[in-house]
Every structure is written in structure tokens, then in C-alpha cells.
Amino acid sequence: MKSFIPYDVSCHFPIENLPYGVFSTTANEHERIGVAIGDQILDLSVISHLFNGPILAQHRHVFQQATLNAFMGLGTPAWTEARATLQKLLSADEPTLRDNADLRQRAFVAQSEATMHLPAHIGDFTDFFSSLYHASSGWNRRGAASRDEALYPNWKQMPVAYHSRASSVVVSGTPVRRPCGQMISYQGKPVFGSCQSLDFELEMAFFTGPESKLGEPVDITTAHHHIFGMVILNDWSARDIQGWEMRPLGPFLAKNFCSTISPWIVTMEALAPFLVANPVTQSPTPLPYLQHNDDYNVDIHLTATIKGEDMQAPAILTRTNYKHMYWTMKQQLAHHTVSGCNINPGDLMGSGTVSGPTEESEACLSEKTWRGAREISLGNGIQRCFLEDGDEVILSGCCQGDGYCVGFGECTGKVLPANLPR
């Protein structure tokens, strides 16, 4: 496929991608839905009259909204129809947009001139814990005989997760305030202060589509119809606060202060060519409600980079791949709803830290520094155990196709000093 919008082979947003986001501009401060193509944004509120298919002709109003929730709720047939319409309108051979100078001027905005916003109203946010390598990290340093011995007994039986905080999910570029809370001192006493072990977590997340009814589980054979698309997620963690508050009910302040997502939602249709088999055999065999036979891991190359105020150039922290995840998105969603829990359009489901089998693919500082026991080198004599004020973490991801890539752009956040209460 070729588009009349120019871009090179390294561009994250070719015509094979067409991710959805919400943006505004200085000239028009109204938040509206757009699609990324090359270095441009196609404003769907301007061209909503061109969606003439059997479904969207009756639902053009979804492209006049300030979030994607209504469009997400329409389901797979509408998503497929929209993608086909957009690829046709943006193709090199289609004159509707290409040859209409007035419409093009109104419909396209340079990404450099846009402010990105959260793409959806996020009603609920759940974070899973689905990487075998992250869950069992440091097994050989903790005295375990194998990775399996380092796992909790339930970990290979079901996708483990906790309910996180939706109100503190922010879009890429939003600063991250260092959190405060209780920690345990070296003397074994609880103390209050700012987090001293601030960490990033390189994750992916998916947005849900059509709602399910309370009391009615989503069957794993139809779970894909409820998965709209994916974003990069940095689920920032306060490790010292987490260590003290974790038991008996799990993380609280350590995880609720901020979670950052990339602004563009890459649809599952765009990711379909990159679905792969799980490279890790699930053993023991999951219970029947968690079994599916099709490939549903995604071959996404991911990197984490740090740029500190004491650094002349960014340093790469992590290179990993989402395909290493043990539990798939279908399994996560089927398990999440098997109790009868209902989902709504725009719910966010995090993957958990996407660590892989090598030291390079460790996807958080806690793994890389052995929970702060050793410093890692960032070059030029600069070292880190955990994040310092002024550090910016840049996460990026893409799927490599034949002569093109389907990318997610960047997910960034810069650490600000703590706001200690008086």
C-alpha cells in the first residue's frame, strides 16, 4: 500500500498502521479524534461525512467526540469498516482527499503542532503480571533451584493481576512527581518521606471495546472482539514504599501515583500480521476457560531509554519483545471477567513488566540492579540504582514489517522532585 502522504520506511505511522488518538491545537483547542499518518494527523471530525459504509453512515457522530469510547463500543465490524475507509481515502490512487486542496488543508494537522491527550475516558485500569521472566527474576540469587520454584503456586494457573488507579493514568509527556509514603528504615522502623527507589516498568496495555454485561463472562473464543488496540505503558513504581505496604493486600501508594501511556492506540487489525505463537510453552495446561489454539502474542520490539540531567546523551536501558509474555491478552480478559466482572469501552489492561530471557531484556531497574544491590553504568562514569529527579524515561516500540514498520511512537515522562506535605 502507498499513501499520498510521504514518509520513509522507518516511520512509525505508515498506511499499514493508522492508529487512533485524541489531539488539540493552538488554533483549535477542542479535543478531537485523529489518525496518525506519516508526520501528519488526519482530523476525523472534519471528514466524518466520508464514512459512508453500512455501519458508520449511521454512527458518524462517534468521530465528533472528544474521546474514542463511543467508537470503541461499536465493535469489530465498525472498526474494520473504518480502517478500510481510511486506507482508501489515504491511498495514493484515491482523489477524494488528495486532490481537494481545501479539504486537505482543513483535515490535516502536523503532529509537531498538536497537543496529544488521553485517547479515552479510562473507567477502570487493571495491571497484570504476565511475564515469566519478570515474575521469577533473580531466582538464582534468591536460592531457588529453578524459575518455577521462584513462582507463587498460582502464577502458572491463572493470569495474576491487581486493580490499579485509573485517575492517575496520564498521556506521554506529562511530568511524573516523585511520590511520598511510608517505608521501612534500615533500623526496621517505619518512616515517612519521599520515595528513594523510584523505578520504571516497560509494559504494553490494551484498551477494551464493546461492553460486557455484569454477571456474564467473556468467553475466550470471543475475547478478541473486545480488544480494540494497544499502547505502550510505563507503570511507574515506588519500590521502597511497595516493599513495606505490599503485604497483605498488595501495592497501593507504590503504584497509584502515576501511570503513563503512549498517545496513539494501534489497532489489533494493524497488529494482525505480527501475531505469533507463544515461545514459552504454558505448563501445566491452563484450565479450559483459559485455552485458545490461535496465536495471540505480538512481535513488538521494545526499548527503554534514559536521559538524565547529568547525561550528555540518552542511554539505552532495555531491549525486549512483547512476544515473550506468558499469558496472552485473550487469557487476561477471559480470566478478568470469569467472575462476572463487566468491562466497558475504554477500560485499560496492562501486561505487567515485559521482561525477556536475557539481561538486556530486563524491563525495570529493580531487575537490573538486583533490587538496588548494585549500580548499573550509563556511560561516562554515570551510574544509577534507581531514577533521580530530572531523569526522563523514553519507551518506544514497533513491529517490523517487509519495508515498513507499525509503531507506537514514544511514551515519555520526566521525574519531578517530591511534593512533601507540610
Buried (B, 14 or more C-beta within 10 A) or exposed (E): EEBBBEBEEEBBBBBBBBBBBBBBBEEEEEBBBBBBBBBBBBBBBBBBEBBEBEBBEEBBEBBEBBBBBBBBBBBBEBBBBBBEBBBEBBBEEBEBBBEEEEBBEEBBBEBEEBBBBBBBBBBBBBBBBBBBBBBBBBBEEEEBEEBBEBBEEEBBEBBBBBEBBBEBBBBBBBEBBBBBBEBBEEEEEEEEBBBBBBBBBBBBBBBBBBBBEEEEBBBBEEBBBBBBBBBBBBBBBBBBBBBBBEEEEEBBBBBBBBBBBBBBBBBBBBBEEBBBEBBBEBEEEBEEEBBBEEBBBBBBBBBBBBBBEEBEEBBEBBBBBBBBBBBBBBBBBBBBBBEEBBBBBBBBBBBBBBBBBEEEBBBBBBBBBEBBEEEBEBEEEBEBBBBBBBBBBBBBBBBBBEEBBBBBBBBBBBBEEBEEEE
